[in-house]
């Protein structure tokens, strides 16, 4: 499935396991930190499992007055050492010893008896009833099953790990999106890419902890409880039997729900991505929306998408509620069943009164941790869906995948397009068998009617797209053999559509070359005709330009974009309609500046205005994707029936 395409709602169990394995490989570099997190969890759980026994000691040997060591049920080995320390103490001394142990336990873990089956997400951060806000909280996933000093340290330690893992994955996904071929953005929703980067990537947190920490911790508690009941409470066989049956009973109930859970989770994420896309498109085109009086329609579209997102999430949440109901029913039934046998055993003397508190404390732990194992597989279905969407981006094709590994040691001096053909994915040919060449020191103009293939041909030169046939040669080397980073160092591209960032004027120009000096920035602005209006801004080059350059006119944005291309100092500079938004006086000044600039560059200019075209050394006239005429302005005008001459006559006639 390609990003931005139709996404299947079916994820098989085999694919689920493969995605989990890949996620574990991703977090493997953080294995030492995760191991420390697991160790802290096990230490806390060990204290929780120990603390019910001092209560039993208090009831049996202080309240009931039984001699120390004479309990009808044997103490487990991890408690015997403490009981031995109490041998020979008076009841009051036993009370103080138990109080001392409990105080230490409370300081370390904050209490006991409330062990949860699953770590609470994000430390209790507020979240909405949709996948986006809940997923965003997972980026801050941190918790502890205990409180106190140990719980505080564990919480903060896990938070640091979570941030590192999410930062690594988000950076990977964002870098992949930023390296997509330009044509990819024509097919993929930007909102969907944002959703995957921001709201799907945090799924790695739960995948990591639910596989590497949660099951080990839960199994540790379950194994301890089962062993303890078998060793200490064998006088009540039902306790042992129920303890052994609880796990498979709860786990089986969750396996029946996994397929439907995955489908509903994916539907929720797709609806959230659609809502994000609606927000992105509406805000990006807010000027057009307001000018056309379409704000109401945009609001209605968003309301519909948002409502769909919440409804899809509620469909997933319904499965979770159903799971909790099943687990609560099973757990309550088991506890209720055991209650009568324990009471009978206490009355008959096969168990002490203190055993009652231990058994119930342990059964709360058992049911909670067994339910946690069941919830783990359930919750993994939701997070696996997020990880599949993340890996679709990670596996998507980028420019570097299409390029070779050949380095370019020095600036190129010649670019040659050799019988290049480019086809869209549907098979339509945008450029057919096109050839031309240019050298540093020349201006080459690509001219033709709208839709003739000029921009696509320029994209081929810059390496944004690859020819299906033919080649683009840099000093005789096929561009497909050159590393993408080296190729970008050879070509700067100034698009007809200007892109201005919410930053200072200087930072916007330096986007083309972060290492450019102040003098180089000023020189580029002067050549592009942008120096005067930049210096007139309140803070000059340090003035922030607002969202999408809202403080600038269209013509000023275009000149700023040209300055950004000029400051890169690449040997090839491609300009797509550089004078389209300029007044005649500014256009003439820019054309003259470009003539001077060509002494150190090859300038490839896509142009419609005759003043720009005439300044070129060579004109390539395109029609229907083919270069049908090539020469200087005078040479092409000398052809009475030439296509370029007809184009010029139409331009002159339209101007008249």
C-alpha positions in Angstrom: 0.0 0.0 0.0 1.4 3.4 -1.0 1.1 6.3 1.4 -1.8 8.4 0.3 -3.5 5.5 -1.5 -6.4 3.3 -0.5 -5.4 1.6 2.7 -6.7 -1.9 3.4 -8.4 -2.4 6.8 -7.1 -5.9 7.1 -4.0 -6.8 9.0 -3.3 -10.5 9.5 -1.9 -12.1 12.6 1.3 -13.0 10.6 1.7 -9.3 9.6 1.1 -8.3 13.2 3.9 -10.5 14.4 6.2 -9.2 11.7 5.5 -5.6 12.7 6.1 -6.4 16.3 9.5 -7.9 15.4 10.5 -4.9 13.4 9.5 -2.6 16.2 11.7 -4.5 18.6 14.6 -4.2 16.2 14.1 -0.5 16.2 14.2 -0.1 20.0 17.1 -2.6 20.3 19.7 0.2 20.6 17.8 1.3 23.8 17.9 -2.2 25.3 20.1 -1.2 28.3 17.8 1.6 29.3 14.8 -0.7 28.9 16.5 -3.3 31.0 17.0 -0.8 33.8 13.3 0.1 33.6 12.4 -3.6 33.8 14.7 -4.1 36.8 13.0 -1.1 38.6 9.6 -2.5 37.9 10.5 -6.0 39.3 12.0 -4.4 42.5 8.8 -2.5 43.1 6.7 -5.6 42.5 8.8 -7.6 44.8 8.1 -5.2 47.6 4.4 -5.2 46.8 4.3 -9.0 46.9 6.2 -9.1 50.3 4.2 -6.5 52.2 1.0 -8.6 52.7 3.0 -11.0 54.8 3.8 -8.6 57.7 0.1 -8.0 57.9 -0.5 -11.7 58.3 2.2 -11.8 61.0 0.5 -9.0 62.8 -2.9 -10.7 62.7 -1.6 -14.2 63.5 1.1 -13.6 66.1 -0.1 -10.4 67.7 -3.9 -10.3 67.5 -4.4 -14.1 67.5 -1.5 -14.7 69.8 0.0 -17.7 67.8 3.6 -18.4 68.6 6.0 -17.2 65.8 6.5 -20.0 63.3 3.4 -22.0 64.3 1.1 -20.9 61.4 -1.0 -23.7 60.0 0.3 -22.7 56.5 4.1 -22.6 55.8 5.7 -19.3 55.0 7.4 -19.0 51.5 11.2 -18.9 51.4 11.2 -15.1 50.6 9.4 -14.4 53.9 11.1 -17.0 56.2 14.1 -14.7 56.8 11.8 -12.0 58.2 9.9 -14.5 60.4 13.2 -15.8 61.8 14.1 -12.3 62.9 10.9 -12.1 64.9 11.5 -15.3 66.8 11.7 -14.5 70.5 10.2 -11.0 70.3 7.3 -9.9 72.4 4.0 -9.0 70.7 4.7 -5.3 71.1 8.2 -5.7 69.5 6.6 -7.6 66.7 4.2 -4.7 66.2 7.1 -2.2 66.0 9.0 -4.5 63.6 5.9 -4.8 61.3 5.3 -1.0 61.5 9.0 -0.4 60.6 8.8 -2.7 57.6 5.6 -1.0 56.4 7.0 2.5 56.8 10.0 1.5 54.7 7.7 0.0 52.2 5.5 3.1 52.1 8.5 5.3 51.6 9.8 3.2 48.8 6.6 2.3 47.0 3.9 4.6 48.5 1.7 1.7 49.6 0.6 -1.7 48.5 -2.4 -3.7 47.5 -3.1 -1.5 44.5 -0.9 -3.2 41.9 -2.3 -2.5 38.5 -2.3 -4.8 35.5 -1.0 -2.3 33.1 1.0 0.8 33.4 -1.2 3.9 33.3 -0.6 5.8 30.1 1.3 9.1 30.2 1.2 9.4 33.9 -2.5 10.4 33.9 -2.2 13.2 31.3 -5.6 14.6 30.1 -6.6 13.3 26.7 -9.6 13.4 24.4 -11.8 10.6 23.1 -9.9 10.2 19.8 -6.8 8.4 18.6 -4.9 11.6 17.9 -4.8 13.0 21.4 -4.4 9.7 23.0 -1.5 8.8 20.6 0.2 12.1 21.3 0.1 11.3 25.0 2.0 8.1 24.3 4.9 10.3 23.2 5.1 11.1 27.0 4.5 7.5 28.1 5.8 7.0 31.6 4.5 5.3 34.7 5.2 3.1 37.6 3.2 0.4 39.3 4.3 1.8 42.7 4.6 5.2 44.2 7.1 6.6 46.7 10.7 7.3 45.9 11.2 4.2 43.8 8.1 5.0 41.7 9.2 8.6 41.2 12.6 7.5 40.0 11.1 4.8 37.7 8.6 7.3 36.3 11.2 9.9 35.4 13.7 7.3 34.1 11.0 5.8 31.7 10.0 9.3 30.6 13.5 9.9 29.4 13.6 6.6 27.5 10.2 7.3 25.9 11.3 10.7 24.6 14.5 9.3 23.1 12.7 6.5 21.3 9.9 8.8 20.0 12.4 11.4 18.9 14.4 8.8 17.0 11.3 7.5 15.2 9.7 10.9 14.5 13.0 12.2 13.1 13.3 9.1 10.8 9.7 9.5 9.5 10.0 13.2 9.0 13.3 12.9 7.2 11.8 10.3 5.0 8.9 12.6 4.1 11.2 15.5 3.4 13.1 13.2 1.0 10.1 12.1 -1.0 10.2 12.9 -4.7 8.3 16.1 -5.5 5.8 14.3 -7.6 4.9 12.2 -4.5 3.2 15.1 -2.9 0.8 15.3 -5.7 -0.6 12.0 -4.7 -0.1 11.9 -0.9 -2.1 14.1 1.5 0.2 16.4 3.6 -2.3 16.0 6.4 -1.9 12.2 6.3 1.9 12.6 6.4 1.6 14.9 9.4 -0.7 12.5 11.2 1.7 9.6 10.6 4.6 11.7 11.9 2.9 13.1 15.0 0.2 10.6 16.0 1.2 7.2 14.6 4.8 7.2 15.7 4.1 7.3 19.5 2.7 3.8 19.1 6.3 2.6 19.4 6.1 3.5 23.1 3.4 0.9 23.9 4.9 -1.7 21.6 8.2 -1.3 23.4 6.9 -1.5 26.9 4.0 -3.9 26.2 6.5 -6.5 24.8 9.7 -6.0 26.7 8.5 -4.9 30.2 4.8 -5.6 30.8 4.6 -9.3 30.1 7.8 -10.1 32.1 6.5 -8.1 35.0 3.1 -9.7 34.8 4.5 -13.2 34.5 6.8 -12.5 37.4 3.7 -11.7 39.6 1.6 -14.6 38.2 4.4 -17.1 38.7 5.1 -15.8 42.3 1.4 -16.0 43.2 0.9 -19.5 41.7 4.1 -20.8 43.4 3.2 -19.2 46.7 -0.4 -20.6 46.7 0.9 -24.1 45.8 3.6 -23.9 48.5 1.7 -22.2 51.3 -2.0 -22.8 50.7 -2.1 -26.3 49.4 -4.6 -27.1 52.1 -7.2 -25.3 50.0 -6.8 -26.9 46.5 -9.4 -24.6 44.9 -7.1 -21.6 45.5 -4.3 -23.3 43.6 -6.6 -24.5 40.8 -8.2 -21.1 40.3 -4.9 -19.4 40.3 -3.7 -21.7 37.5 -6.9 -21.3 35.5 -7.3 -17.5 35.7 -4.6 -16.7 33.1 -5.9 -18.9 30.2 -9.5 -18.0 30.9 -8.8 -14.3 30.5 -6.3 -14.6 27.7 -8.7 -16.7 25.6 -11.4 -14.0 25.8 -9.1 -11.5 24.3 -7.9 -13.6 21.4 -11.5 -13.7 20.0 -11.5 -9.9 19.6 -8.1 -9.2 18.0 -9.1 -9.1 14.3 -12.1 -6.7 14.8 -10.0 -4.6 17.1 -7.3 -4.1 14.5 -9.8 -3.1 11.9 -11.6 -0.6 14.1 -8.3 0.9 15.2 -7.1 1.4 11.6 -10.5 2.9 10.7 -10.1 5.4 13.6 -6.6 6.4 12.5 -7.7 6.9 8.9 -10.6 9.1 10.0 -8.2 11.1 12.2 -5.7 11.5 9.2 -8.6 12.7 7.0 -9.5 15.3 9.7 -5.9 16.5 9.9 -5.8 16.8 6.1 -8.9 18.9 6.1 -7.4 21.2 8.7 -4.1 21.5 6.7 -5.8 22.2 3.4 -8.2 24.8 4.9 -5.5 26.7 6.8 -3.1 26.6 3.8 -5.7 28.0 1.5 -7.4 30.3 4.0 -7.1 33.3 1.7 -8.9 31.5 -1.1 -11.5 30.2 1.3 -12.3 33.6 2.6 -12.2 35.3 -0.8 -14.7 32.8 -2.2 -17.0 33.0 0.9 -16.4 29.3 1.5 -15.6 29.4 5.2 -19.0 27.9 6.0 -18.5 25.0 3.7 -15.0 24.4 5.0 -16.4 24.4 8.6 -19.0 21.9 7.6 -16.4 19.7 5.9 -14.3 19.8 9.1 -17.3 19.1 11.3 -18.2 16.1 9.3 -14.7 14.7 9.3 -14.2 15.4 13.0 -17.5 13.7 13.9 -16.5 10.7 11.8 -13.1 10.6 13.6 -14.8 10.5 17.0 -17.4 7.9 15.9 -14.6 5.6 14.5 -12.7 6.0 17.8 -15.8 5.1 19.8 -16.1 2.0 17.7 -12.6 1.0 18.9 -13.3 2.1 22.5 -16.4 -0.2 22.5 -14.1 -3.2 22.0 -12.0 -2.0 24.9 -15.1 -1.6 27.2 -16.2 -5.1 26.1 -12.8 -6.5 27.1 -12.9 -4.9 30.5 -16.4 -6.2 31.1 -15.2 -9.8 30.2 -12.1 -9.5 32.4 -14.1 -8.0 35.3 -16.7 -10.7 35.1 -14.1 -13.5 35.0 -12.0 -12.0 37.8 -15.0 -11.3 40.1 -16.3 -14.8 39.5 -13.0 -16.4 40.4 -12.6 -14.2 43.6 -16.2 -14.9 44.6 -15.7 -18.7 44.1 -12.5 -18.8 46.2 -14.1 -16.7 49.0 -16.2 -19.5 50.3 -13.4 -22.0 50.3 -11.0 -19.6 52.1 -13.6 -18.9 54.8 -14.3 -22.6 55.3 -10.6 -23.3 55.6 -10.1 -20.5 58.2 -13.1 -21.8 60.2 -11.8 -25.4 60.1 -8.3 -24.3 61.1 -6.6 -25.3 57.9 -5.7 -21.6 57.3 -5.2 -18.8 59.8 -7.0 -15.5 59.9 -3.9 -13.8 58.6 -3.9 -16.1 55.6 -7.2 -14.5 54.5 -5.5 -11.1 53.9 -2.5 -12.6 52.1 -4.7 -14.7 49.7 -6.9 -11.9 48.8 -4.1 -9.5 48.3 -2.4 -12.0 46.1 -5.6 -12.7 44.2 -6.1 -9.0 43.4 -2.5 -9.1 42.1 -3.2 -12.3 40.1 -6.4 -11.1 38.5 -4.9 -7.7 37.7 -1.8 -9.1 36.1 -3.6 -11.8 34.2 -6.0 -9.1 32.9 -2.9 -7.1 32.0 -1.6 -9.9 29.8 -4.9 -10.0 28.0 -5.1 -6.3 27.7 -1.5 -6.3 26.4 -2.4 -8.3 23.3 -5.6 -6.2 22.8 -3.7 -2.9 23.1 -1.0 -4.2 20.7 -3.6 -4.4 18.0 -4.1 -0.7 18.1 -0.5 0.1 18.3 0.5 -2.3 15.5 -1.9 -0.4 13.2 0.0 2.8 14.0 3.4 1.1 13.4 2.3 -0.3 10.1 1.4 3.3 8.9 4.8 4.5 10.2 6.7 1.8 8.4 4.8 2.5 5.2 6.5 5.9 5.3 9.8 4.5 6.3 9.7 2.0 3.4 8.5 4.6 0.8 10.7 5.5 -2.0 12.8 8.7 -1.7 15.2 10.5 -4.0 18.2 8.7 -2.6 16.8 5.3 -3.4 16.8 6.3 -7.1 20.3 7.7 -7.2 23.7 6.1 -7.4 26.6 6.5 -5.0 29.0 8.4 -7.3 30.4 11.6 -5.7 31.0 14.8 -7.6 34.3 16.4 -6.6 34.0 19.7 -8.4 31.3 22.0 -9.8 30.0 20.8 -13.2 30.5 22.9 -16.3 28.0 21.3 -18.6 24.5 19.8 -18.4 23.1 17.8 -21.4 19.6 16.4 -21.8 20.0 13.4 -24.1 16.7 12.2 -25.7 14.9 12.3 -22.3 11.3 11.0 -21.9 9.2 11.2 -18.8 5.9 9.5 -18.2 3.4 10.0 -15.4 2.3 6.9 -13.5 -0.8 6.7 -15.7 1.5 6.4 -18.8 0.9 10.0 -20.1 4.1 11.4 -21.6 5.0 14.9 -20.2 8.3 15.1 -22.0 9.2 13.1 -25.2 12.6 12.6 -26.7 13.9 16.0 -25.5 17.5 17.1 -26.0 19.4 20.2 -25.3 22.6 21.3 -23.5 23.9 24.2 -21.6 27.2 25.4 -20.2 28.3 27.6 -17.3 28.3 31.1 -18.7 25.0 30.7 -20.6 21.3 31.4 -20.1 19.0 28.8 -21.6 15.3 29.6 -21.8 12.6 26.9 -21.9 9.7 28.4 -23.8 6.3 27.1 -24.8 2.6 27.2 -24.2 1.1 26.2 -20.9 1.3 22.4 -20.5 4.1 22.1 -23.1 6.3 20.3 -20.5 8.7 23.1 -19.5 8.5 22.5 -15.8 8.8 18.7 -16.1 11.9 19.1 -18.3 13.3 21.4 -15.6 12.5 18.9 -12.9 14.4 16.3 -15.0 17.5 18.6 -15.1 17.3 19.1 -11.3 16.9 15.4 -10.6 13.5 15.8 -9.0 12.2 13.1 -11.4 14.0 10.5 -13.5 13.6 10.0 -17.2 11.9 6.8 -18.3 14.2 6.8 -21.4 17.3 8.8 -22.2 19.5 10.5 -19.7 20.5 13.8 -17.9 24.3 14.1 -18.1 26.4 16.3 -15.8 29.8 16.6 -17.4 29.0 13.4 -19.2 28.0 11.5 -16.0 24.4 10.2 -15.8 22.6 12.0 -13.0 21.1 8.7 -11.9 24.6 7.6 -10.9 25.3 10.6 -8.7 24.5 10.7 -5.0 21.4 12.8 -4.3 23.3 15.1 -1.9 26.0 15.8 -4.5 23.3 16.4 -7.1 21.6 18.9 -4.9 24.9 20.7 -4.5 25.1 21.2 -8.3 21.5 22.6 -8.9 19.5 25.2 -7.2 15.8 25.5 -8.2 13.6 28.5 -7.8 9.9 27.5 -8.2 7.2 29.7 -9.7 5.2 29.1 -6.5 7.1 30.9 -3.8 7.6 29.4 -0.3 8.3 31.7 2.6 8.8 30.5 6.1 7.7 32.2 9.3 11.2 33.4 10.1 13.4 36.4 9.5 14.2 37.6 6.0 17.9 36.6 6.5 16.9 33.1 7.7 14.6 32.7 4.7 17.5 33.6 2.3 19.9 31.3 4.2 17.6 28.4 3.7 19.5 27.9 0.5 22.9 28.0 2.3 22.9 28.0 6.1 26.6 28.9 6.1 26.2 32.0 4.0 27.8 35.1 5.5 26.0 38.4 6.0 27.7 39.9 3.0 26.7 36.9 0.8 23.1 37.3 2.0 23.1 41.0 1.2 24.7 40.4 -2.2 22.1 37.7 -3.1 19.3 40.1 -2.1 20.8 42.9 -4.1 21.1 40.7 -7.3 17.5 39.5 -6.8 16.2 43.1 -6.4 15.1 42.4 -2.9 17.6 44.5 -0.9 15.5 47.8 -1.0 12.3 46.3 0.4 14.1 44.1 3.0 16.0 47.1 4.3 12.7 49.0 4.5 11.2 46.4 6.9 11.0 47.4 10.6 14.1 45.3 11.6 15.6 44.9 8.1 17.0 41.4 7.5 16.0 40.4 11.1 12.3 41.1 10.5 10.1 38.1 10.8 8.0 37.7 7.7 4.9 36.0 9.2 3.1 32.8 8.2 3.8 32.1 4.5 5.5 35.5 4.2 2.2 37.4 5.0 4.2 40.7 5.4 5.3 40.6 1.7 3.7 41.1 -1.6 3.7 38.4 -4.3 6.5 40.1 -6.2 8.6 40.5 -3.0 8.2 36.9 -2.2 9.4 36.0 -5.6 12.5 38.1 -5.3 13.2 36.7 -1.9 13.0 33.2 -3.4 15.4 34.2 -6.2 17.8 35.5 -3.5 17.5 32.1 -1.8 18.5 30.4 -5.0 21.4 32.8 -5.7 23.0 32.4 -2.3 23.6 28.7 -2.8 26.3 29.4 -5.4 25.5 26.2 -7.3 26.9 25.9 -10.9 23.4 25.4 -12.2 20.4 27.6 -11.3 16.9 26.8 -12.6 14.3 29.6 -12.4 10.7 28.9 -13.1 9.0 32.1 -14.3 11.3 34.3 -12.2 9.7 37.6 -13.5 6.0 36.5 -13.6 5.0 38.6 -10.6 7.4 41.6 -11.2 6.6 45.0 -12.6 8.5 45.9 -15.9 11.1 48.1 -14.1 11.9 45.4 -11.5 11.9 42.8 -14.3 14.4 44.7 -16.3 16.7 45.1 -13.3 16.5 41.4 -12.5 17.2 40.4 -16.1 20.3 42.6 -16.1 21.4 41.1 -12.8 20.9 37.6 -14.2 23.0 38.4 -17.2 25.9 39.3 -14.9 25.2 36.2 -12.7 25.6 33.8 -15.7 29.4 34.4 -15.7 29.7 31.8 -13.0 26.6 29.7 -13.6 24.4 28.0 -16.1 21.0 29.6 -15.8 18.0 27.6 -17.1 15.0 29.9 -17.1 11.4 29.0 -17.8 9.8 32.1 -19.1 6.8 33.6 -21.0 7.8 37.2 -21.0 9.7 38.3 -24.1 12.1 40.6 -22.2 13.3 37.6 -20.2 13.4 35.3 -23.2 15.5 37.7 -25.3 18.2 37.9 -22.7 18.9 34.2 -23.1 21.7 32.7 -25.2 19.7 29.8 -26.3 16.0 29.2 -26.5 14.4 25.7 -26.4 10.9 25.9 -27.7 8.7 23.0 -26.5 5.4 21.7 -27.8 3.6 18.7 -26.4 6.6 17.7 -24.4 9.1 17.8 -27.4 11.8 20.3 -28.1 10.9 21.3 -31.6 13.1 24.4 -32.1 16.3 25.6 -30.6 18.4 28.7 -31.2 18.8 32.3 -30.2 15.9 34.8 -30.4 17.1 36.2 -33.7 17.7 32.8 -35.2 14.3 31.5 -34.3 12.5 34.7 -35.4 14.2 34.4 -38.8 12.0 31.3 -39.5 8.9 32.6 -41.2 6.8 29.6 -40.2 8.6 28.8 -37.0 6.6 27.8 -33.9 8.6 30.2 -31.7 7.9 33.1 -34.1 4.1 32.3 -34.0 4.4 32.2 -30.1 6.1 35.6 -30.1 3.6 37.1 -32.5 0.8 36.0 -30.3 2.6 37.5 -27.3 3.0 40.8 -29.1 -0.5 40.8 -30.3 -1.9 40.1 -26.8 0.2 43.0 -25.4 -1.1 45.4 -28.1 
